[in-house]
Amino acid sequence: MTRKSDLAELPKEKNLYISLYYFNEIKNIFPNQWSEYKKYRLTHIVCLNALSIAGNTIILENYNFSSNQLNNTEIPKSLTNIQNIDWSSEGSFKYLKGVSSSNFLAADLVTSL
């Protein structure tokens, strides 16, 4: 999530807080998809990796480095734009595998934001 980013310069504790906040927001927006591993691909490694890559973009846009504060109101608004994605295991994500699929999905997520 912080790879090749200005966020990598932040303390580990701050990055941990930001990561936990980001993924808790995803969990709040998609409670069923988050908790049902067999029915949905949201918590599969390829999708989590894609969400992390997209999260880098979202967080960078909503982090003020001068005040060292995260804009907690804009991140959930950004994430609501990905609600129309079908995360089901039988949908279009059925055959996603590997890093290239994560990068492809992340690019789609960023454009949908």
Residue pairs with C-beta under 8 A, 6 or more apart in sequence:
1 7
1 15
1 18
1 19
1 22
1 52
1 53
1 55
1 56
1 59
2 8
2 10
2 15
2 56
3 56
5 56
5 60
6 60
6 65
7 15
7 18
7 56
7 59
7 60
7 63
8 15
10 18
10 68
14 68
18 59
18 63
18 70
19 55
21 70
21 72
21 75
22 55
22 58
22 59
22 75
23 51
25 75
25 76
25 79
26 34
26 42
26 51
26 79
27 34
28 76
29 76
29 79
29 80
29 83
30 40
30 42
30 83
30 87
32 40
33 39
33 40
33 42
33 43
33 87
34 40
34 42
34 43
37 43
37 44
38 89
39 88
39 89
40 87
40 88
40 89
41 47
41 87
41 88
41 89
41 91
41 93
41 94
41 96
42 48
42 51
42 87
44 96
46 93
46 96
46 97
46 98
46 101
46 102
46 105
47 87
47 93
47 96
47 102
47 105
49 99
49 102
49 106
50 101
50 102
50 103
50 105
50 106
50 109
51 106
51 109
52 106
53 102
53 103
53 106
53 109
53 110
54 106
54 109
54 110
54 113
57 110
57 113
58 75
58 78
58 79
58 113
59 70
59 75
61 74
61 78
62 70
62 71
62 74
62 75
62 78
63 69
63 70
63 71
64 70
64 71
78 113
81 112
81 113
82 109
82 112
82 113
84 112
85 109
85 112
86 92
86 93
87 93
93 105
96 102
96 105
